[in-house]
Amino acid sequence: MSRLDQNLTFAGKPTTFNITTWNDPSLCTLDTCPENYSAILYVPNLGGNAFFLAWFAILLVAQTVIGIQKRTWTFFSAMIGGCILEVIGYSARILLHDNVFVFNNWLMYLICLTIAPCFFSAAIYLTFTRFIILHGVQYARLKPRTYTIIFITWDIISLALQAAGGGLADTASDGGSGQTGINIMIAGLSSQVASLIIFMTLVLDFAYRVYHAEGRACVAKTYEGMQRLGRGVGWWSALVASLIMATVLIFIRSCYRVAELRGGFGGKLANDEVKFMVLEGAMVALAALFLTVVHPAIVFRGTWKRRDAETVFAKTADRAEVSQTIELNGEKGAV
């Protein structure tokens, strides 16, 4: 084997490139190949990626235990899917730490971490329908089930575009096909951003319509509902806050990934690990934490199924209306 007499560097280290590694990049090491042969232009930090791997592994166990105990199968499926993909994605980044030239590991990390938040978004959509049932279907623009169908279908389309784009970008034999794959991934991520914007708009619209129609009575209805479930209203407030935070965090992360991919895989943003760890890792990790610590099953207890929630909260609505009537008549007392 003849060696190429070139002074090449990667990550600040000199390299010696040879014909064998030219034909098979998976045999490359930092000492034998130039940086343009690597999957990414930096060596992933072992400690940071191991931290996020452990983080999502713990949340995976917690979601499994709570989901099975409380039988919240739809929410459970969404959260488990997201956590598993995060674990696989960060495992792949740890493998990239050992060898940045193995493209299969890069592809595994890219696709898994790109599509995982779609599953967390689905969990948020499912939980929002319970808010509609409690406060009143008449205040929503759509039926609870319709919200779920529309936004989860939208998520599936976004997910498919991101996965297909990632696969095309990696297997492309020329620059044009590679850019097409990137563009498809950007379309998928942009679709996810659009769905989150529309979802947040509909949530704000629902909250406004409830408050405009009921005023302080909506607080009484919430209190009544939590009493029926054996929970204080503080649990409801915590759930609302956690869903808001999780939605905003996933939205910030999705905007970052769109900007990252617009610059291409070789762009500055795509190869800035600090920004990746903050705007991808931390955003999604905190969103998943909020959806675990304030788990809807803990708040709704045995009424996660839509029919059970409708039964309990329908009674709550009737009692709240009576309480509101008594208050308007200037009468005191409890119903």
C-alpha positions as CSV (number, residue, x, y, z in Angstrom):
1,M,0.0,0.0,0.0
2,S,1.4,3.4,-0.9
3,R,0.8,6.4,1.3
4,L,-0.2,9.8,0.2
5,D,2.5,12.3,1.2
6,Q,0.1,15.0,2.5
7,N,0.1,16.9,5.7
8,L,-3.6,16.6,6.8
9,T,-5.2,17.4,10.1
10,F,-8.4,16.6,11.9
11,A,-9.4,18.1,15.3
12,G,-6.0,19.7,15.5
13,K,-4.2,16.4,15.0
14,P,-1.9,15.5,12.0
15,T,-3.1,12.6,9.9
16,T,-1.6,10.2,7.4
17,F,-4.0,9.2,4.6
18,N,-3.7,5.9,2.6
19,I,-5.3,4.1,-0.3
20,T,-7.0,1.5,1.9
21,T,-8.9,4.0,4.0
22,W,-9.7,5.9,0.8
23,N,-11.6,2.8,-0.5
24,D,-13.2,2.0,2.9
25,P,-13.8,5.0,5.2
26,S,-15.0,2.8,8.1
27,L,-11.3,1.8,8.5
28,C,-10.4,5.4,9.1
29,T,-9.0,6.7,12.4
30,L,-8.1,10.2,13.4
31,D,-4.5,9.4,12.5
32,T,-5.1,8.1,9.0
33,C,-7.9,10.2,7.4
34,P,-8.7,13.9,6.7
35,E,-11.8,15.6,8.2
36,N,-13.8,15.7,5.0
37,Y,-14.0,11.9,5.2
38,S,-15.7,12.0,8.6
39,A,-19.4,11.9,9.4
40,I,-19.2,15.1,11.4
41,L,-16.4,17.7,11.8
42,Y,-15.8,17.3,15.5
43,V,-15.4,14.4,18.0
44,P,-18.6,14.2,20.1
45,N,-18.0,14.8,23.8
46,L,-18.2,11.5,25.7
47,G,-19.4,12.9,29.0
48,G,-22.2,15.1,27.6
49,N,-23.6,12.4,25.4
50,A,-23.4,9.8,28.2
51,F,-25.3,12.2,30.4
52,F,-28.2,12.5,28.0
53,L,-28.1,8.7,27.4
54,A,-28.5,8.1,31.1
55,W,-31.1,10.9,31.4
56,F,-33.4,9.4,28.8
57,A,-32.8,5.8,30.0
58,I,-34.0,6.9,33.4
59,L,-37.1,8.6,32.0
60,L,-37.7,5.5,29.8
61,V,-37.9,3.3,33.0
62,A,-40.1,5.8,34.8
63,Q,-42.5,6.1,31.9
64,T,-42.6,2.3,31.6
65,V,-43.5,1.9,35.2
66,I,-46.1,4.6,35.4
67,G,-47.6,3.8,32.0
68,I,-48.1,0.1,32.9
69,Q,-49.4,0.8,36.4
70,K,-51.8,3.5,35.3
71,R,-52.7,1.9,31.9
72,T,-52.3,5.1,30.0
73,W,-51.5,3.2,26.8
74,T,-51.6,6.0,24.3
75,F,-49.5,8.4,26.3
76,F,-47.3,5.5,27.3
77,S,-46.7,4.5,23.7
78,A,-45.8,8.1,22.6
79,M,-43.4,8.7,25.5
80,I,-41.8,5.3,25.2
81,G,-41.2,5.7,21.5
82,G,-39.6,9.1,22.0
83,C,-37.3,7.9,24.9
84,I,-36.2,4.8,23.0
85,L,-35.2,6.9,20.0
86,E,-33.3,9.4,22.2
87,V,-31.4,6.5,23.9
88,I,-30.5,5.0,20.5
89,G,-29.5,8.4,19.2
90,Y,-27.1,9.3,22.0
91,S,-25.7,5.7,22.0
92,A,-24.8,6.4,18.3
93,R,-23.1,9.7,19.3
94,I,-21.1,7.8,21.9
95,L,-20.0,5.4,19.2
96,L,-19.1,8.4,17.0
97,H,-16.8,9.5,19.8
98,D,-14.8,6.3,19.3
99,N,-14.8,6.7,15.5
100,V,-16.3,9.7,13.6
101,F,-15.8,7.9,10.3
102,V,-18.5,5.2,10.7
103,F,-21.4,6.7,8.7
104,N,-24.0,4.1,10.0
105,N,-23.5,5.5,13.5
106,W,-23.9,9.0,12.2
107,L,-27.1,8.1,10.3
108,M,-28.5,6.4,13.4
109,Y,-27.9,9.5,15.5
110,L,-29.2,11.8,12.9
111,I,-32.5,10.1,12.2
112,C,-33.3,9.0,15.8
113,L,-32.7,12.4,17.4
114,T,-34.4,14.2,14.6
115,I,-37.7,12.3,14.8
116,A,-37.9,11.5,18.6
117,P,-39.6,14.8,19.6
118,C,-42.5,14.0,17.3
119,F,-43.5,11.3,19.8
120,F,-43.3,13.8,22.7
121,S,-45.5,16.2,20.7
122,A,-48.0,13.4,20.2
123,A,-48.1,12.9,24.0
124,I,-48.9,16.6,24.5
125,Y,-51.7,16.5,21.9
126,L,-53.3,13.5,23.6
127,T,-53.2,15.3,27.0
128,F,-54.8,18.5,25.6
129,T,-57.9,16.6,24.7
130,R,-58.5,15.9,28.4
131,F,-58.5,19.7,29.0
132,I,-61.2,20.1,26.4
133,I,-63.3,17.4,28.1
134,L,-63.0,19.0,31.5
135,H,-63.7,22.6,30.5
136,G,-66.2,21.9,27.8
137,V,-66.2,20.6,24.2
138,Q,-68.4,23.5,23.2
139,Y,-65.5,25.9,23.6
140,A,-63.2,24.0,21.3
141,R,-63.0,24.5,17.5
142,L,-62.9,20.8,17.0
143,K,-63.9,17.6,18.8
144,P,-61.3,16.1,21.1
145,R,-60.8,13.1,18.9
146,T,-60.4,15.3,15.8
147,Y,-57.5,17.2,17.5
148,T,-55.8,13.9,18.1
149,I,-56.3,12.6,14.6
150,I,-55.2,15.8,12.9
151,F,-52.1,16.5,14.8
152,I,-50.8,13.0,15.2
153,T,-51.3,12.4,11.5
154,W,-49.4,15.6,10.9
155,D,-46.6,14.3,13.2
156,I,-46.5,11.0,11.3
157,I,-46.1,12.9,8.0
158,S,-43.4,15.1,9.5
159,L,-41.6,12.1,10.9
160,A,-41.7,10.2,7.6
161,L,-40.2,13.2,5.8
162,Q,-37.4,13.6,8.3
163,A,-36.5,9.9,8.2
164,A,-36.7,9.6,4.4
165,G,-34.7,12.8,4.0
166,G,-32.0,11.6,6.4
167,G,-31.7,8.2,4.6
168,L,-31.5,9.9,1.2
169,A,-28.9,12.4,2.4
170,D,-26.7,9.6,3.8
171,T,-26.9,7.2,0.8
172,A,-26.7,9.9,-1.9
173,S,-23.9,9.2,-4.4
174,D,-23.7,12.8,-5.5
175,G,-24.1,16.3,-4.0
176,G,-27.4,17.0,-5.7
177,S,-29.1,13.9,-4.2
178,G,-27.6,14.7,-0.8
179,Q,-29.0,18.2,-0.9
180,T,-32.4,16.8,-1.9
181,G,-32.3,14.7,1.2
182,I,-31.4,17.7,3.4
183,N,-34.3,19.6,1.8
184,I,-36.7,16.8,2.6
185,M,-35.6,16.8,6.2
186,I,-36.0,20.6,6.4
187,A,-39.5,20.1,5.0
188,G,-40.3,17.6,7.7
189,L,-38.9,19.8,10.5
190,S,-40.7,22.9,9.1
191,S,-43.9,20.9,9.0
192,Q,-43.4,20.0,12.7
193,V,-42.8,23.7,13.5
194,A,-45.9,24.7,11.6
195,S,-48.0,22.0,13.4
196,L,-46.7,23.3,16.8
197,I,-47.6,26.9,15.9
198,I,-51.1,25.9,14.9
199,F,-51.5,23.7,18.0
200,M,-50.4,26.5,20.3
201,T,-52.8,28.9,18.5
202,L,-55.7,26.6,19.0
203,V,-54.8,26.1,22.7
204,L,-54.7,29.8,23.3
205,D,-58.0,30.2,21.4
206,F,-59.6,27.5,23.6
207,A,-58.3,29.1,26.8
208,Y,-59.7,32.5,25.7
209,R,-63.1,31.1,24.8
210,V,-63.4,29.2,28.1
211,Y,-62.4,32.3,30.2
212,H,-64.5,34.6,28.1
213,A,-67.6,32.4,28.6
214,E,-67.2,31.3,32.2
215,G,-64.8,33.8,33.9
216,R,-64.0,32.7,37.4
217,A,-66.4,29.8,37.1
218,C,-63.9,27.9,35.1
219,V,-61.7,27.9,38.2
220,A,-64.5,26.4,40.2
221,K,-65.1,23.8,37.5
222,T,-61.4,22.8,37.6
223,Y,-61.5,22.7,41.4
224,E,-64.6,20.5,41.3
225,G,-63.0,18.2,38.8
226,M,-59.9,17.8,40.9
227,Q,-62.0,17.1,44.0
228,R,-63.7,14.3,42.1
229,L,-60.3,12.8,41.3
230,G,-59.0,13.2,44.8
231,R,-56.4,15.8,43.7
232,G,-55.8,19.4,44.7
233,V,-56.0,22.1,42.1
234,G,-52.2,22.5,42.4
235,W,-51.8,19.3,40.5
236,W,-53.9,20.7,37.6
237,S,-51.8,23.9,37.6
238,A,-48.6,21.9,37.6
239,L,-49.8,19.9,34.6
240,V,-50.8,23.0,32.7
241,A,-47.4,24.5,33.4
242,S,-45.5,21.4,32.4
243,L,-47.4,21.1,29.1
244,I,-46.7,24.7,28.3
245,M,-43.0,24.3,29.0
246,A,-42.7,21.1,27.1
247,T,-44.4,22.6,24.0
248,V,-42.3,25.7,24.0
249,L,-39.1,23.7,24.5
250,I,-39.9,21.4,21.6
251,F,-40.8,24.4,19.5
252,I,-37.4,26.1,20.2
253,R,-35.6,22.8,19.4
254,S,-37.4,22.3,16.1
255,C,-36.6,25.9,15.0
256,Y,-33.0,25.3,15.8
257,R,-32.9,22.0,13.8
258,V,-34.4,23.8,10.8
259,A,-31.7,26.5,10.9
260,E,-29.1,23.8,11.4
261,L,-30.1,21.8,8.4
262,R,-30.4,24.9,6.2
263,G,-26.7,25.3,6.6
264,G,-26.1,21.7,5.5
265,F,-24.3,18.9,7.3
266,G,-20.9,20.6,6.8
267,G,-22.2,24.0,8.0
268,K,-21.0,25.8,11.1
269,L,-24.2,25.3,13.1
270,A,-24.4,21.6,12.3
271,N,-20.9,21.2,13.7
272,D,-21.2,23.3,16.8
273,E,-21.6,20.7,19.6
274,V,-22.2,23.3,22.3
275,K,-25.2,24.7,20.5
276,F,-26.4,21.1,19.8
277,M,-26.2,20.1,23.4
278,V,-28.1,23.2,24.6
279,L,-30.7,23.6,21.8
280,E,-31.3,19.9,21.0
281,G,-30.2,17.9,24.0
282,A,-31.2,20.2,26.9
283,M,-34.5,21.3,25.2
284,V,-35.8,17.8,24.6
285,A,-34.4,16.4,27.9
286,L,-36.3,19.1,29.9
287,A,-39.5,18.6,27.8
288,A,-39.4,14.9,28.5
289,L,-38.7,15.5,32.2
290,F,-41.8,17.8,32.5
291,L,-43.9,15.1,30.8
292,T,-42.7,12.5,33.3
293,V,-42.5,14.4,36.6
294,V,-46.1,15.8,36.2
295,H,-47.4,12.7,34.4
296,P,-51.0,13.1,33.3
297,A,-51.9,9.7,34.9
298,I,-50.9,11.1,38.3
299,V,-53.3,14.0,37.8
300,F,-56.2,12.2,36.1
301,R,-55.7,9.0,38.1
302,G,-58.1,6.3,36.7
303,T,-59.7,8.6,34.1
304,W,-57.1,8.8,31.4
305,K,-59.4,6.9,28.9
306,R,-61.5,9.5,27.1
307,R,-64.8,7.8,28.0
308,D,-63.9,7.7,31.7
309,A,-62.9,11.3,31.6
310,E,-66.1,12.3,29.9
311,T,-68.2,10.5,32.6
312,V,-66.4,12.1,35.5
313,F,-66.0,15.6,34.0
314,A,-69.6,15.7,32.7
315,K,-70.8,15.4,36.3
316,T,-68.3,18.0,37.3
317,A,-69.6,20.4,34.6
318,D,-73.2,20.0,35.9
319,R,-72.2,20.7,39.5
320,A,-70.1,23.7,38.4
321,E,-73.0,25.2,36.5
322,V,-75.2,24.8,39.6
323,S,-72.5,26.5,41.7
324,Q,-72.3,29.3,39.2
325,T,-76.1,29.8,39.2
326,I,-76.1,30.0,43.0
327,E,-73.3,32.5,43.0
328,L,-75.1,34.7,40.4
329,N,-78.3,34.6,42.5
330,G,-76.3,35.9,45.5
331,E,-76.9,32.7,47.5
332,K,-74.3,31.0,49.6
333,G,-73.7,27.4,50.2
334,A,-72.3,24.4,48.6
335,V,-73.9,21.9,46.3
